[in-house]
Amino acid sequence: MSIQSGEIMKSNKQKYNVTVDLFHVEWEIDFEIDHSVMTDKDLHLINNFWSNSEDRLDDCDGDIVQVVLKMLARDALFLMVECPTSEKGLIERFKSEEGWPALDGSTGILITYVEALDLDYDAFEVKKVKS
């Protein structure tokens, strides 16, 4: 999974792109974080909600933004596999997910783009299994 930051918009708004190559299918999601609203302290609270928070932080060399966006992208991907939707639909679905703030920009994090997950029918293979 990789994260690239984009150009800074206005005061403390920063765009981020998160990608993952999953079973030879690349998938991506974009976020905008207003760091004047969603501070590093808030990001640490999100990370610390789940166990192994220190391990994740160590894996990302202490970059709390990377930690939270990787977790957020992973959870978004799980939701997209379960029931594909748009950015607006994904934001709505996260309202019932434990441990996450609103992702509509009101808390400083906004989902700005989510790629449709396209699993090609022809990519699946069926094999008989001996009993």
N, C-alpha and C positions, 0 to 999 in steps of 0.2 A: 504494500500500500504506500502510495507516495502523496505528499501534500506540497502544493506550490502556492505561494502567496502572490497575489496580483497587486495592482497599483493601489495605493492608499486613496480612499475616497473621503472627502470632507475631513472632519476632525480626526477621529480615531477609528474610522471604519476601514476594515481590511477584508478583501475577498480571498477565499481559499478554495482550491480545487483538490479533491481527494479521489484517487483512482485505485483500482485493484484489478489484477488479472486473475480471474477465477475460472478455473477449468478452461483456459484459453479464450475466455470471454472477458473483454475489458469492460469495466463498469465505472461510472464516475458520478460524483455528486459535488455541488458547489455550495459554499456557505459564505455568509457575510457576518463578520463579528464587529460590533461596535464596542471597542475596548474601553470606551469611557462608561459604558453601561455594564458589560460583562467583563469584569476585571479578572486579573490573575487569581485573586483570592476566591472569586466565584467559581472559576474554572477548577481550582483545587477542591472546592466543596463538591463539585460534580464528580471529580475523579475519586475522592475519598468516600463517596457514597458506596462504592463497591470494594470488595476485597482485592488485594494485590495492587493497591494504588501505588505503592512505592516501586514495585517491580516495573509497572508501566512507565512511571516517571524516569526510572533508570534506563529503560529501553529506548526512551526518546531523549536521552541526554539532558533531562531536566526541562524540556520544552513542554509546558503544560498545554499549550494550544494544540500541539501535535497529539498529545495523549487524548484529549477530549474529542478532537475531530476524528481520530481513528476509531474511538469507541462509538461515536455518534454515527459515523459512516457504516460501521459494522452492523449496528442495530437497524439503521435505515435499510441496509441490504437485506437483512432478515425479513423486515416488513414488506419489502418489495417482492421478495420471493413468495411470501405468503399470499399477498394480494397486490399486484401491480397498481400503481396510482400516479397521480401528478404531484407536483411540488405542494400544491394546496392540500391535496388529499393526504400526503405524507405528514405535513405539518399538523393536520387534524388528528391523524392516527397517533402521533407522538403525545398528544394531550393525555392519553390513557396509559402511557408507558411510565413506569416507576423510575424515579431518579433523574428525569430530564425536565428542564424548564420549558416554557413555551418557546417554540422555534419559529415564531411568526415575526421576530424582530423586536417584540416588546420587552424581552429580557436581554437583548443585545446579540442574540444569535438568530439568523434567518437562513432558511434553506432557500437558495435562489435557483437551483437547477438540480434535477435528478434525472438521470438517463433511464429510459425504459429498459428493463432487463429482458433481453431477447435471447431465449434459449431455443436454438434451432431444432426443430423436430428431427431432422436428419442426423443430428449429433448423438442421438440416443441409439444404443445398440442392445438388442435382445439376444440372450444366449440361453439355451436349455441347460439346466443344472441336474446332475445325476442325483438320484435320491439316496 
